[in-house]
Amino acid sequence: MAAARLFDFLNTIAEQGRTILGADPSTGRNVEQVITNCHRLLSSRGEAAEIALAFAVLDSYRRFDEEEKTSFFDALLWEFAPDSAVVKQAADSYLKDPTPTALTKLNEATTPRRQALLEHLNPAPNATMDLVRMRADLIDRLRANPELKAVDDDFAHVFGSWFNKGFLELRRIDWQMPAALLEKLIEYEAVHGMAGWRDLRKRILPPDRMIYGFFHPQLEHEPLIFVEVALTTDMPNEITGILEGEREYLAPEKATTAVFYSISNCQTGLRGVPLGNFLIKQVVEDVRAQFPTIKQFVTLSPLPSLRRWVEKLEPGIEADADNLMSAAAHYLLEEKARGGKPQDPVARFHLGNGARLERINWAANPSDDGQSQSFGIMVNYLYKLDQIEVNHEAYANDGKVTASTTVQKAAKQFTQAQGAS
């Protein structure tokens, strides 16, 4: 309700702004005129006029076709970059007299005007969601237009402040929430897809199942990220039993383990904003407060890039379960991406949060996706509460992967076998 009232209020101000401007600044799909409105927005001083201009820019952007969107991002890259002459002057001044004031002026000179533009666009009605979607469009273009990464960096920088944990609200999602919100969980589920309402019901209604999500006050019914949790009596080694609907429910007071079995990022436009790090930690605290018998926090995680890596090795390795398990252990512990971190994105996420690589499970996911991604192998990461910070520091500073003895031995077996062949 509060968000709806704010939306109506901003719409009223936008209407007043259009009156002040003397004409409707919205110009349909003329990219050049939209960029002119962006420049006007940065020099505007009146609140109503500013909101009207911001609304016009975003309204026009929504009407753009794909080619026009690319032209718009190109204009953001070149027309809202730092002024090289101003940067040089500020740099020369700082080198001559390196005072805090000179440094502040240098920082201001080197900050792209795109960041200020995003801040000025945000007061318009529904602007936050529009800008998140705009960045999703931008991300789609980065491979073909790598020079646009500078624009994306500015989006990421600004979003990092808008979506920090102080503005995020953790909610346990229940069956009484609006249908439109619940439908989005079905749409956004990225790990173990839901065919419809029946599947969602299995993951929300039982007393030993729950879903938590992060929400932002400007995006009231749009989940940003959500995690699905199962309460069990032990660390699971396969996913079928967790997803099964026809089963005997576990009384929460008898549970000892909370299992994070699916984490879904909902907004492509928030890629790189560390929502999941905050989510896991807050969910752990909420579960501990509600269910004092829970002593163990683990995941049952996919290994989405394993098969692609294995198929680059010698032919036939996938025919032997023991070889595959030791290969998976080696892959998680030793195979690195840029920056010295594990190749597997799920591993990077949980290890970066301070989890320990606890166990690798054979035949854990018989689904088509499970077979095509990892031969059905899944992984348990253990969040041992008194070791999270130590593990996180070791990973962040030295790239160290904390793993159980069993996983370490399996990785060593693979290394020895490769050396002998």
N, C-alpha and C positions, 0 to 999 in steps of 0.2 A: 504493500500500500504506500509506504513512504517513497519508494522509487517511482510509483505511478504519479504521486503528487508532484514530485520533483520534475518528472517529465512534462507534466502539464504546465508547471511554472516556467520551465525553460522555453516551452513552445510559445507561451504568452510573451516572454521577453523577445524571442526571435521575431514574432509578429511586430512588436513595437519597433524593433531594430530595422525591419524592412520599411516601415513608415518613415523612420528617421533618415534612412538612406535615400528616400525619395523614389525608389524603384525596387522591384524584386531583383536581387543580385544573382539569383539562380539563372544560369545560362545554358541549361541542358548539357550537351556533350561537346562543347567547345573547349578543348584542353587549354588553349592559349588564354582564354578568358578566365578559366578556373585558376590558372597559375597567377593571373593578375589579381584575382580575388585573394589568393594566398598572400601576396605581397601587401595588399590592402589590409588584410587581417593583422599582419605583424605591425603595421603602423597605426592601427585603430586604437582609440583611447576610450570610447564609450562602450559600456558593457552590453547594452542592447544591440548596438551596431555590430559589435564583435561576435555576439552569438548568432546574429542573422547571417553574417558573412561565413562563419564556420558551418552553419547549417547548409548554406548554399553550396559551399565547396564539397561537403560530404554527400549532399543530395545529387550533385552533378557527377561525382565519382561513381555513385551507384549505377548511373545510367551508361557509363563508359563500356564500350566493347573491349576485347582483350588487347587489341592494338592501341587503343586510346589509353588504357591503363599503363601499358609499357611506356608510352610517350610521357605520361604524367610522372612516372617514376624517374625517367631520364631528366625531366625538368627539375625534379626535386634534387637530383644528384648535382646538377651543374649550377642551377640558379640559387640554391640555398646552401652552398658550400661556404666555408670561411673565405673571406676576401684576402687574397695573398698579399696585397699591398699593406693591409692593416696588420696582418700577421707579422710581416717583415718589420714593420715599424715597431710593433710591440716587442718583438724579439730583440731588436737592436736596443730598445730602451732598457730592457731587462739586463742585457749583457753589459751595458754601460753602468747601470745602477740597479743591482739585483735586490731590490726591496720587496717586501710583501705586497705592496700596492702595485708595483710593476709586474709581479708574478700574477696577480689577480687579473690585470689587464691582458696579459698574455694568454691566460686561460680563457678569458672571454673572447679574445680574438680567434682562438683556434677551435672554439666550440661551433659546430655547424648550426646555421640558423634553422635547419630542419627540426632540431630538438625544440626550439621555441615555437615553431609552427605547430608541432603536435600538441604542445601544451595549450596553445590558443584554440586549436580545433576541439579540444576535449569538452568544453562547456556546452556544446550544442546538444540537443536532445538525442539520446541513444548513441552519442559519439564514441564512447568507449568501445562498444561492440563493433561499431563501424570501423574503427581504427584497428581493432584486432583482426577483423576480416580483411582490411586493407593490407596488413602485414602478411596474412596468409597468401594473398595474391602476389605480393612481392617475393615471398619465399619460393613460390612456384617458378619465378623467373630467374633465380640466382644462378642456376646451372648454365643457362643460355646467355645470361648477362652478368658475369661475375663482378663487373665494376659496380653493380648495384649493391654490393655487400656494404659499402659505406653508408648507404641509406638504411639498410637493414640494421646495421650496428646502432644507428640512432634510435630506431624503433625499440630495439632490445634495451638500450640504455634507459629510455624513458619508461618503458613498461616495467623495468626492474624496480623503479620507485613506485609506480602506480599499484603494482601487484606484490608488494612486499608483505611479510606475514602480519604486519600491524593492520593491514586493510582486509585481510582474508578472514572469512568466517567458516569455521568447521561445523558442518551439520551432519547428524546421523539421518540418513534418508529413510523415510518410512512410507507405508502404503497410503497414508492420508495426504501426502503432498500432491500438488496439482498434476493432473494427468500429462500436461505438456512437458513438465519437468521429467516425470518418470519415463516418458517416451524417449527423451534425449539420452537416458542411460542405455536404453536398448540400441539407439542409433550409434552412440559413441563407444560402446564396449569394444575394445581393441584386442583383447587377449583370448577370451573364450566367448565367442559371439552368442547373442541371445536371439532366438527365432521370433520371440514375441512376448506377450504379457505373461504367459505361463512360465517361461524361463525366468523372467524378472521376479515373479512371485516366489519362486524357489530360493532366490538369493536375498530376499528381504523379509518375508513373513516368518519363517521358522525362528524359534528363539535362539538357535545357535548359528544364525547367519545374519550378516548386517552389511550395510554399505555406508561409507562415509564420503563426503565430498567437500571440496573447498568452493566457496562462493565469494563474489565481490559485491559490495553494496550497489554498484552501478549496473550489475548484471544479475538481477535478483533470481531469475529462473533459468540461468545458464550455468551449469556446473563447469568449473575450470578443469578439475581433475577429480577422479574418485577411485577409491580402493574398496575391494570386496574382501570381507573377512569371514572366516569360518572358525568356530570354537570347537576344539577337539581335545582328545586326551593324550595325543602324541604328535610327533612330527610326521606328516603324511608323505608317502612315497609315490602316490599317483593321484591324478586329478579326477577320475571318474567318480569316485566315492564322494568327493566334495560337491560335484555338480549334480549328483543324483537327487531327484526329488522324492522318489518312493523309498523312504528309509525311516529308521527310528530316530527321532530327534534327540539330541543330547541336552539335558537340563544344564543351563549355563553355570550353575553353582558346582557342577561336577567337572567342568572343563578345566584343563591345566595349560592349554596351548592355544594361542591365537595365530591363525594362519592367514597371511596376506597372499591371496591366490590370484589376484588380478588388479592391475593398476592401469587406468586408462586416462591419458591426456586428451581433453576434449577439444581444445582450441589450437589448431596449427599455428595461429598467429601469436601464441605465447611460447613457441618453441625456444628453449634456452633459458626461460625464466624458471628458477629452481623451485617450482611449486611442490614437487614430490618430496623433497627433503623435509620441508615443513610438515607436510601431510602425515608422513609416517610417524614422526615424533609426536605430533598432537594426538593421533589416533591411539598410539601406545599409551599415552597418559590417560585418555578417556576410557579405554578398555580397562586399564589397571584400576581406575577409580570405580567403575561399575561392577567389575568382576574380580574381587580380591584373590580368587583361587588361581587366576591366570599368572603363571610364572615364566612361561616361555613364549617368545615372539619369533616366528619364523615365516619364511615365504615358501611358496611352491611356484617356482618361476620358470618361464620358457627360456629356451636357448636359441633365439631366432636365427643366429648366423652360423651355427655349428655345421650344418650340412654343406653349406657353400664352401666353408674352409676345408672340410674333410675331403670333398670331391676334387680338391686340388692336389691331394696326396696321392700315394700309389693306389692303383685300382685294386678293389677287393677288400679294402680295410673295413668297409661297412658291413661285410658279411659276418664278422666275428664280434659278438657282443662285448667280450672282454677288451678287445682292441679298441672298440668304439668308446667304451667307458674311460679307458686310460687316455685316449686321444682327447676326449672332452675335458678331462682334468688338466692335461697339458695345455690345451687351448685356453682355458680360463686363467691358468696361472702364468703362462709364459708368452703367449702370443699377444703382442702389443700393437696398438694403433699409434697415431701421432701423439706425441706428448708422453709416451711411456705408459699409457693406461691400457687396460684390456680391450681387445677388439670388440667383445660382445657388449652391446649397449645396456642390456639389463644388468650385467655384472658391474659395469661402470656406475650405474645408478646406486645399487645396493652397497657396493664396497665403498663408494664415496660417502654414503650415509653412515658408515661405521659398522656394517654387518660383517659377519664372517662367512666364508664359503664353507658350508658345513657338510653337504652330502650331494652326490650326483645319483640320480635315480633312473634305472633302466625301465623301459616299457611304461613310462609314467603318463604318457599322453598318446592314446591310440588314434586320435582324430587325424583327419587328412592334413590339417595345418601342423599338428605335432610331428607327423612323419616327414612332411616336406621341409620343415625347418630344422629338425634335430634328431630324426630317426626315433622320435618318441621320448627322448631323454629330457628330463626336467631337473631343476636344481633347487636345493634348500639353502637359503641364506639365513643365518641365525643372528638375530639382534639381541646380543647378550648385554643387558642394560649397563652393567658396570664396566664394560669394555668398549662401548660404542665410541667414546671420545678418543681413546687411545688408538683404536683401529682407524678411525677417520684421520687422525693426525699422521699416522704412518703412511696411509694411502695418499693423502694430499701432499705431503712433503717429499716422500721417497718413492711413491708408486707401489708400495708394498701391498701385496694381496694376502690378507690374513685368511688362512685355510686350516681345516682340521687335518690331523695326521693321516687319516684315511685318504683324503683327496691328495695330499702331498705325495703319498706312496704311489698312488695310481699315476700321477703325473711323472714320477721318476721312472716307473715301469715303461711308460711310453718312450721316454728319452733313451733309456737303455736299449729298448727294442729297435729304435731308429738307428742307434749307433752300431748295433750288431748287423743290421741289414746292409 
